Amino acid sequence: MILKQGEKIHVIHRRFFEKEARRHFVGVVEAYEDGVARVTGHIYALDKTEGMFERRPEARTRIMSIVSGDVFVNVIPNTVNLDAIFYKQVKRAIRVSDGTDWHLDLSEIAWL
């Protein structure tokens, strides 16, 4: 099985247009079957005025196809505290962290 119930994931939504919003989703897999995942977590969207990704306060449950090519999925360690996730720019890269030794460097070049 590609994803297992209880795994934590970081999802990058593919942009199809230059001015389309940059959105990420961080959550826990509730179920997975045939390339479709049910995930509960939070959306992180780029606030262009602040230049930072900000977490939307309400938790959401999403159904997403991880085989569609519309999302990039990173499996993150079970030890990561999802409530502490934040983004910061390190040189010309984006780093996602929970404030511990764990971090995820994204290959995007600067988000602005």
C-alpha positions as CSV (number, residue, x, y, z in Angstrom):
1,M,0.0,0.0,0.0
2,I,1.3,3.4,-0.9
3,L,-0.2,5.3,2.0
4,K,-1.2,3.9,5.4
5,Q,-3.8,5.1,7.8
6,G,-2.2,7.4,10.4
7,E,0.7,8.5,8.2
8,K,1.4,12.2,8.1
9,I,1.8,13.9,4.7
10,H,2.7,17.3,3.2
11,V,0.9,18.0,-0.1
12,I,1.9,20.6,-2.6
13,H,-1.0,21.5,-5.0
14,R,0.3,22.0,-8.5
15,R,-0.2,25.4,-10.0
16,F,-1.5,25.5,-13.6
17,F,-1.4,29.3,-14.0
18,E,1.3,31.8,-13.0
19,K,-1.1,33.9,-10.8
20,E,-2.8,30.9,-9.2
21,A,-2.5,30.8,-5.4
22,R,0.2,28.6,-3.9
23,R,-1.4,26.1,-1.6
24,H,-0.1,23.3,0.5
25,F,-1.9,20.8,2.8
26,V,-0.5,19.1,5.9
27,G,-2.5,16.3,7.5
28,V,-3.0,12.7,8.6
29,V,-4.2,10.0,6.3
30,E,-7.5,8.6,7.5
31,A,-8.0,6.1,4.6
32,Y,-6.4,5.2,1.3
33,E,-7.7,3.1,-1.5
34,D,-6.8,2.9,-5.2
35,G,-4.8,6.1,-5.4
36,V,-7.4,8.2,-3.5
37,A,-6.7,9.4,0.1
38,R,-9.0,10.9,2.7
39,V,-6.8,13.3,4.7
40,T,-7.6,15.6,7.6
41,G,-5.4,18.6,8.3
42,H,-4.8,22.2,7.5
43,I,-4.3,24.3,4.3
44,Y,-1.3,26.6,4.2
45,A,-1.6,29.4,1.6
46,L,0.9,32.0,0.6
47,D,0.0,35.5,2.0
48,K,1.5,37.7,-0.6
49,T,1.4,40.8,1.6
50,E,3.4,39.1,4.3
51,G,5.4,36.9,1.9
52,M,4.9,33.8,4.1
53,F,2.8,30.7,4.1
54,E,0.0,30.9,6.7
55,R,-2.1,28.1,8.2
56,R,-5.8,28.4,7.8
57,P,-7.3,28.0,11.2
58,E,-10.0,25.5,10.4
59,A,-9.2,21.8,10.0
60,R,-10.5,20.2,6.8
61,T,-11.0,16.7,5.6
62,R,-10.1,16.4,1.9
63,I,-10.4,13.6,-0.6
64,M,-7.5,13.7,-3.0
65,S,-6.2,11.7,-5.8
66,I,-2.5,11.2,-5.3
67,V,-2.1,9.7,-8.8
68,S,-3.7,12.6,-10.7
69,G,-0.5,14.6,-11.2
70,D,-2.2,17.6,-9.6
71,V,-0.4,17.1,-6.2
72,F,3.1,16.3,-5.0
73,V,3.0,14.2,-1.8
74,N,5.7,14.0,0.8
75,V,5.4,11.5,3.6
76,I,6.7,13.1,6.8
77,P,7.8,11.3,10.0
78,N,5.2,10.3,12.5
79,T,7.1,12.3,15.2
80,V,6.4,15.6,13.5
81,N,4.1,17.9,15.5
82,L,1.6,19.0,12.8
83,D,0.3,21.8,15.1
84,A,3.7,23.4,15.2
85,I,4.4,23.4,11.4
86,F,5.8,26.6,10.0
87,Y,7.5,27.8,6.8
88,K,10.6,29.9,6.5
89,Q,12.9,30.9,3.7
90,V,16.5,29.6,3.9
91,K,18.6,31.2,1.3
92,R,16.6,30.6,-2.0
93,A,14.6,27.6,-0.7
94,I,11.5,27.0,1.3
95,R,11.9,25.0,4.5
96,V,9.0,23.4,6.4
97,S,9.6,22.6,10.0
98,D,8.0,21.9,13.3
99,G,10.8,23.6,15.3
100,T,12.6,20.3,16.0
101,D,15.5,18.9,14.1
102,W,13.1,17.7,11.4
103,H,12.7,19.9,8.3
104,L,11.6,19.5,4.7
105,D,13.4,21.5,2.1
106,L,11.2,22.1,-0.9
107,S,12.7,22.5,-4.4
108,E,10.7,25.6,-5.2
109,I,12.8,28.7,-5.7
110,A,11.6,31.5,-3.4
111,W,7.9,31.7,-3.1
112,L,7.5,35.4,-4.0
